[in-house]
Each structure stands twice: as C-alpha cells, then as structure tokens.
C-alpha cells in the first residue's frame, strides 16, 4: 500500500509537537487566491528578514558596543538561554490553559531526560557561545564569512563519524566555500580589520553546529521527537552549566561594576535579544511552511547579502572588490551545495522502494511519499537542522533546508 505524500506544513507540525505517526489529513479549505498567498508569503519573508537581521545587530550591540562597554559575552548568552527557557515554559502553561488558542507541547522537567540530553547540551553551549564570541570580535559584515565552514564540517564529520561519502559536485561546492573563506580572511587582513580570535571562534562555532546535528539526531527520541521539548531541555541544561563559567571567568564581578546594571534600557535590550533568539526558530519554520525549503534557502542567501550590505553602510566601511568576491564565493558555494544535495536526494526519492519492488515485482516508481524507515530518517535530519537555525544568531546556513526539499 502506497503512503500518501506528506505536506511540509504537516511535517513542520510533527517537528514542533513531537508526533511520531502522522496521518494524511484532507484539505481544510479551497486553494487560497493567488493575491492572498502572495501577500502572506511577502509578510512571512519580511518577518524572517527583519527578525534575523535585527537579532544580529542587537547582539553585536550587546556584545561589543562602545556606548555599552559590557565585556560579559557568557552572561549575555546565559541570559538569552534563560529567556528562552521561560518562554517555552510560559507557552506550555498557556497552551494547557487555552488548548484551542495556543498550540504548544506540554513541558515538564524530567531529570532523567535532562541527563540523557547533557552531551548535546555541552555541544549546544559551545555552539551558541562561540557564535556570540565570533560576533563580538568580528564585524557584522564579516560575520557570515567567519562562520561559513559549517557545510564543510558537515561533509567532513559525515565521512569521519558516519562513513558517508560525498559526491564530486558537492565537494566542489565545498571547495568554493573554503576558497571564499580564505579570501575573506586575506582581505580582512589586508584592510587591517582581521581578528584572528574572532575567526577562530567562527571556525569553532561552525564545528559545533555540525556536531550539534549529529548529537541532536541521537537524543531526539528522548523528547518524543519534539523540537520544542529539546529546546527547553537544552536551554535548562545550558543555564545550569553556564553558572560555574560565570564564576570562573569573573563575569559576575564585571557585572557588579557595570554602570548600567540598574538601567531599564539595558535589561530591555537583553530581554529583546532573548525574544529574538526564541522567535527566529518560529519564523524560520513559518517561512518554510508558507513557501518551500528551496525558497527558504534563496531567502536566507539574499538575507545574508542584505545583512552584509547593511553592515557596510551602517558602520561606514570601505571594502575592496576581492572582499566582496569572497562573500559571493561563500554564498554561491553554499547555495550550490544545497542545490546539488537536493538534486541527489530527489533522484533517490524517485527510485522505487525495495519493499514495493518485492510486492509488485516490477520497478515502478512510487507515487509520492517515502517508505516509513526512510521518512523517519530524513524527517529526523530536518528536525535537527531546523533546530540549528533556531539556535544560530543568523539563519543563513544553506544546508538547514536541504533534507526537507526531498518531500
């Protein structure tokens, strides 16, 4: 019996709510008019752009602003995790009180689950901390290039840990990314704005994003496949693990002498940064739901370009032609890798299922949908990649939408 194809909106709901055995539902209404759909898509894409770009600039302000002069990047990261934890718990309580108005999974802190997720939480802490440290030491304009090696580490770790090989064209795209990264580093050095500390933190952040993908897939069953439950436990663990770091690094002493510690504006900006960190995951899923994974990738690439241009204009920087070329190489290589992987997986999807071949005796391609085992694998990959986007400062990782393009 053939499985009916799953819609992206249904897959997204599975990721958010933790459903493990979805059923195909009938269409609730007629196809929406083109104009209405166009307006909805424009609003969703605009919301994604505004949220993502605003979050990067706001975090840059909190981490390295001459007017703020706050040198506590670990505390900023800790506070954002705390805000996310409280928002998850608040929405869970609201969903319990108003089940028809709010759609959010129930959250209850289970110490056994928290312990099982602890290895992932350590990687998660490294990911968000190195992201913030990278942004602290490099400019917003160079931020995308500084963290551009995530795709390369994905390929490398897939081979080293999972023994999965990569096609020649995908490796060629990775080569373009590496070339763009080194050209960007060279041009930053030539202009006298290179921070090796920030660049190293960017590379470490990229590595942690890739490790986060591997560990996330392992622990998803512990939270019933729910991305929100995983987010809740990750941030709870992070809040606890950050406390000794704050003591060891002396950031609590720095906070005591901070002149704006009692300022409502300061705490408002800190809370707003946490809200943006929480909201980016939602708007990312919303953009995928209303458009498509490929469109989300195009939107993310265009957003990264716009973010770079805005940063250059806002900070009144002057960049060389080769510097701009490095950015285009990184963005172009990342987009090419996503397109190649999507094309390869579509070919896999179009191939007949071995089980169906045994039943029918002929190699007839399936009419939509994947077999249950393959569906679980690919959808699981998408949950974890979506979670990466939720935790990153800027949703511009082109590989984040790769698996969903198969449906």
SVG drawing of the C-alpha trace seen along z (x, -y; Angstrom):
<svg xmlns="http://www.w3.org/2000/svg" viewBox="-13 -56 60 66">
<polyline fill="none" stroke="black" stroke-width="0.4" points="0.0,0.0 1.4,-3.4 2.0,-6.1 0.3,-9.4 2.8,-12.3 3.2,-14.4 2.8,-18.2 5.6,-20.5 3.1,-22.0 2.3,-18.6 6.0,-17.7 6.6,-21.0 3.8,-20.2 5.4,-16.8 8.7,-18.5 7.1,-21.1 4.7,-18.8 6.7,-15.6 4.1,-13.5 5.7,-10.2 3.0,-8.6 1.3,-11.3 -1.8,-10.7 -2.6,-12.5 -5.4,-15.0 -7.9,-16.2 -7.6,-19.8 -9.4,-22.1 -10.3,-24.6 -10.2,-25.5 -6.9,-26.7 -6.3,-30.3 -6.4,-33.1 -3.0,-34.0 -3.1,-37.5 -3.8,-36.4 -1.0,-33.8 1.4,-36.4 0.7,-38.8 1.1,-36.1 4.4,-35.0 5.7,-38.6 4.7,-39.2 6.3,-36.0 9.6,-36.5 9.7,-40.1 9.2,-38.9 12.0,-36.4 14.4,-39.1 13.6,-41.7 13.9,-39.2 17.1,-37.6 18.9,-40.9 17.7,-42.7 18.9,-39.9 22.4,-40.0 22.8,-43.8 21.2,-43.7 23.6,-41.0 26.5,-43.0 25.4,-45.9 25.1,-43.8 28.5,-42.1 30.7,-44.9 29.2,-48.3 31.4,-51.3 28.4,-53.0 27.5,-49.9 31.1,-48.8 29.9,-45.4 32.5,-42.7 30.4,-39.7 29.7,-37.5 29.0,-34.4 26.4,-36.3 24.7,-37.6 24.4,-34.1 23.3,-32.8 20.5,-35.4 19.3,-34.6 19.0,-30.9 17.1,-31.9 14.6,-33.9 14.1,-31.0 13.5,-28.6 10.9,-30.9 9.2,-31.5 8.9,-27.7 7.5,-27.1 5.1,-30.1 3.8,-29.0 3.4,-25.4 1.3,-26.7 -0.7,-28.9 -1.4,-26.0 -2.7,-24.0 -5.0,-26.8 -6.1,-27.7 -5.8,-24.5 -7.7,-25.9 -5.8,-29.2 -2.2,-28.1 -0.6,-25.0 2.5,-24.1 3.6,-20.8 3.4,-20.2 6.7,-20.7 7.7,-19.0 11.2,-18.9 12.4,-15.3 15.9,-15.0 16.5,-11.6 15.7,-13.2 17.9,-16.2 20.8,-13.9 20.3,-12.0 20.5,-15.2 23.5,-16.5 26.1,-15.6 24.1,-17.5 23.8,-20.4 27.6,-20.7 27.9,-20.9 24.9,-23.3 26.7,-25.6 29.8,-25.6 27.8,-26.4 25.9,-29.4 28.9,-30.7 31.4,-30.5 28.7,-32.2 28.5,-35.1 32.2,-35.3 32.7,-35.4 30.3,-38.2 32.0,-40.0 35.4,-40.1 34.5,-40.4 32.3,-42.9 28.8,-42.1 29.9,-42.4 32.4,-39.6 30.2,-37.5 28.7,-35.3 32.1,-34.6 33.6,-33.9 31.0,-31.2 30.8,-29.8 32.6,-26.4 29.5,-24.7 28.8,-22.9 32.4,-21.8 32.4,-20.4 29.1,-18.6 30.8,-16.8 34.0,-16.0 32.2,-14.7 29.7,-12.7 32.7,-10.9 34.7,-10.5 31.9,-9.6 29.1,-8.2 31.3,-6.8 29.1,-8.7 30.8,-9.8 30.0,-12.9 29.7,-13.4 32.3,-15.2 30.0,-18.2 29.2,-18.6 32.9,-18.6 33.5,-21.1 30.9,-23.4 32.7,-22.9 36.0,-23.9 34.4,-27.2 33.2,-27.9 36.8,-27.2 38.2,-29.5 35.8,-32.2 36.6,-31.9 40.4,-32.2 40.0,-35.1 37.8,-36.8 40.4,-36.3 43.1,-37.6 41.1,-40.7 40.2,-41.4 44.0,-41.2 44.9,-43.5 42.4,-46.1 43.7,-45.8 40.4,-44.7 41.1,-41.0 40.6,-39.5 42.2,-36.1 40.5,-35.5 37.1,-36.1 37.9,-34.0 39.0,-31.0 35.7,-31.4 33.8,-31.4 35.5,-28.1 34.8,-26.5 31.2,-27.7 30.9,-26.0 32.3,-22.8 29.9,-22.8 26.9,-23.4 27.9,-20.2 28.5,-18.2 25.1,-19.6 23.4,-18.0 24.9,-14.6 24.1,-14.6 20.6,-16.0 19.6,-13.1 20.7,-10.7 18.7,-12.4 15.5,-13.3 13.8,-10.0 14.3,-11.0 12.0,-14.0 9.5,-12.2 10.9,-13.9 9.6,-17.3 11.9,-20.2 10.3,-22.5 10.9,-19.9 14.5,-19.6 14.9,-23.3 13.5,-23.5 15.9,-20.9 18.9,-22.2 18.4,-25.7 17.7,-24.4 20.9,-22.5 22.7,-25.4 21.5,-27.8 22.9,-25.4 26.2,-24.8 26.8,-28.5 26.7,-29.3 30.2,-27.9 31.6,-29.5 30.3,-32.9 32.2,-32.4 35.4,-31.0 35.7,-33.8 34.9,-36.5 31.9,-37.9 29.8,-38.2 32.4,-40.6 32.4,-42.5 28.6,-42.8 28.8,-44.3 30.9,-47.2 28.8,-47.7 27.5,-51.2 24.2,-50.4 23.3,-47.4 20.2,-49.1 19.2,-50.6 15.8,-49.6 17.1,-50.2 19.9,-47.7 17.6,-44.9 15.1,-45.7 17.7,-45.2 18.9,-42.0 15.4,-40.6 14.7,-41.7 17.8,-39.7 16.4,-36.6 13.0,-37.2 14.6,-37.4 16.5,-34.2 13.3,-32.4 11.4,-34.0 13.9,-33.1 13.1,-29.4 9.4,-30.1 9.7,-32.4 12.1,-30.0 9.5,-27.2 6.8,-29.7 8.8,-30.7 9.3,-27.0 5.6,-26.3 4.4,-29.2 7.0,-28.9 9.3,-25.9 12.7,-24.7 14.3,-25.9 12.6,-29.3 13.8,-29.5 17.3,-28.8 17.1,-31.6 15.6,-33.9 18.4,-33.1 21.1,-33.7 19.5,-37.0 19.1,-38.0 22.8,-37.3 23.7,-39.6 21.4,-42.3 22.8,-42.0 26.3,-42.4 25.4,-45.4 23.6,-47.0 26.5,-46.4 28.9,-48.0 26.6,-51.0 25.8,-51.3 29.4,-51.1 30.6,-53.2 33.2,-50.6 35.0,-50.6 35.5,-47.2 37.6,-46.1 36.4,-44.2 38.1,-41.0 36.4,-41.3 33.0,-41.3 34.2,-38.5 34.9,-36.3 31.3,-36.9 29.9,-35.9 32.0,-32.8 30.8,-31.7 27.1,-32.4 27.4,-30.9 29.2,-27.8 26.7,-27.2 23.8,-27.6 25.4,-25.3 26.0,-22.6 22.3,-22.8 21.1,-22.5 23.4,-19.6 22.3,-17.7 18.7,-18.4 19.1,-17.1 20.8,-14.0 18.2,-13.2 15.4,-13.8 16.9,-11.1 16.9,-8.8 13.3,-9.6 12.3,-8.8 13.9,-5.4 11.5,-2.6 11.3,-1.3 12.8,2.2 9.8,3.3 7.4,2.2 9.5,3.9 9.1,7.2 5.4,6.7 4.7,5.6 7.6,7.5 8.3,4.5 10.4,1.4 7.6,-1.2 8.5,-4.5 6.5,-5.3 3.6,-7.8 4.6,-10.2 5.9,-9.7 8.8,-7.7 8.8,-4.4 8.4,-4.6 12.1,-3.9 13.4,-6.5 10.8,-9.0 11.8,-8.8 15.5,-9.2 15.0,-12.2 12.4,-14.0 14.7,-13.4 17.5,-15.1 15.2,-18.1 14.2,-18.5 17.8,-18.8 18.8,-21.1 15.8,-23.3 17.0,-23.4 20.4,-24.6 18.7,-27.5 16.8,-28.3 20.0,-28.5 22.2,-30.3 22.5,-34.1 21.6,-34.4 19.6,-31.9 21.8,-31.8 23.1,-28.2 22.1,-27.0 22.2,-23.3 19.4,-23.9 16.7,-23.3 18.4,-20.5 16.5,-17.4 13.1,-18.9 13.4,-19.6 13.0,-15.9 9.3,-15.9"/>
</svg>
